[in-house]
Amino acid sequence: MTVNPTPQAQPDQADVTRLREDFLHFDSNRDGRLEYGEFARFLAVLRAGVTEQEQRLGFHEIDEDRDGTIDFAEFLDWWGDR
């Protein structure tokens, strides 16, 4: 999994709302962050077709502040690059 380096249009408010709902759905412990397992479940539901190694690499790439979790801002940045 790699993040597309080409800048994309910012998501509109409806997209942000939908993405926040998706994010919160997979944030099973309700701490406002996705841990690796939560992110892996998200990718499984999307049927992303990535290996576990690609999931881990992608997770660490998205986790820009290197705190071991993905917050909504990081998630939104990543999704906007898709």
ZISUL-V519007 format. One record per backbone hydrogen bond with DSSP energy under -1.0 kcal/mol. CO is the residue of the C=O (numbers start at 0). NH is the residue of the N-H. E is the energy in kcal/mol with one decimal. If there is no record, write none. Layout:
# ZISUL-V519007
co->(CO:CO)
nh->(NH:NH)
e->(E:E)
This chain:
# ZISUL-V519007
co->(11:12:13:14:15:16:17:18:19:20:21:22:25:26:33:34:35:36:37:38:39:40:41:42:50:51:52:53:54:55:56:57:58:61:62:69:70:71:72:73:74:75:76:78)
nh->(15:16:17:18:19:20:21:22:23:24:25:26:27:29:69:38:39:40:41:42:43:44:45:47:54:55:56:57:58:59:60:61:62:63:65:33:74:75:76:77:78:79:80:81)
e->(-2.4:-2.6:-2.3:-2.9:-2.5:-2.2:-2.3:-2.9:-2.9:-2.0:-1.7:-1.0:-2.0:-1.7:-2.2:-2.4:-2.8:-2.0:-1.9:-2.4:-2.1:-2.3:-2.0:-2.2:-2.4:-2.6:-2.6:-2.7:-2.9:-2.3:-1.9:-2.5:-2.1:-2.4:-1.4:-2.9:-2.5:-3.0:-2.3:-2.5:-2.9:-2.5:-1.0:-1.4)
